[in-house]
Amino acid sequence: MMVKKSRKNKGKKIFAGWKPSPLKGSFMVTAIVGFLISAYYVYPQNLSLGFACMFIFMLMFIAAIISMTKAPVAEY
């Protein structure tokens, strides 16, 4: 991965080529609902599958938060 430094950023690293894409709000809702269902129904029945599902939905939620804060706003 290429790291580009400029005078503007004064030592902050910018990863060239990485741009977060805007995600829909339903993606975040799916992450929240999926995590709750996994925590309350799947985890008590099967620990490893429940943990794996909760981990995936947690990653989805983090991706939605990053997209919400860093993605460019689309103008219509």
Beta strands, then each sheet from edge to edge (+ up, - down):
strand 1: 3-4
strand 2: 14-15
sheet 1: 1+ 2-
end
